[in-house]
């Protein structure tokens, strides 16, 4: 598994829970680490562009959009040592 970071930009006035639902519909282990920022665990090879596309396919553009980037070394370390626990 590979750790990525999903960043969501909400359209004003829409339901903020919509983003969480998109992650859950993709059945990803995840943890919101800041407002609209999630660490997500994806199967290898964990193509960033492919996961960005998949998450955005799970939301209507009128609600918002995701960007996906690689998790930092520090974020990976915090997950590996159990400081951040992912949920499904």
Helices and strands as residue ranges (DSSP letters): E 2-10, H 17-25, E 29-34, E 37-42, H 48-57, E 64-70, H 73-80
